[in-house]
Amino acid sequence: MQNNFIQANKKIFELIITLVVIVIVVFLIIKSFKHTETDEYILQPEEAPVSQVQLKFKNMTDVIQSKDFQNLVKFGDWPLSVEEKGRANPFISF
């Protein structure tokens, strides 16, 4: 009789521990996937006042005639060579 009582208490204790673990896991899942409407995590760049923004060039000819554009250097082999294409349809069998 005492052995049955101990086993019943042991089963109840295991059930309570299992339910507590399940409740904690469900709570953590809900908390981690819950969408928050706060803006505290959004980083926004500081905007410069419009009066401080100045355009250096008015049109494209000013850009091409500028000293910075004239100092650009070509890198690599020009003109670029076009490599051979692969198969026209890679999904058909050989």
C-alpha positions, 0 to 999 in steps of 0.5 A: 500500500505504501509502495503504491502511494509513493509511486502515485506521488512520484507520477504526480510530481513528474506530471507537475514538473513536465507541465511547468517545463511545457508552460515555460517553453510555450511562454518563451516561444510566444515571447520570442516570436511576438511582434512588437510595435516599438521603434526602439530597435530601428536606427535612423540616420540623422538628416542634414538640414536642406540648407547645408546640402549643396549640389556641386554640379548643375548638369552632366557637362560640368561633371565631365569637365570637372578635374575629378572626372578627368583624373579617373584612371582605367583599370584592367584590359580595355575593351573587355573581351567577351567570353564564349557562351555555354550551351544554349539550353542547359536543361536538354541532355547531351 
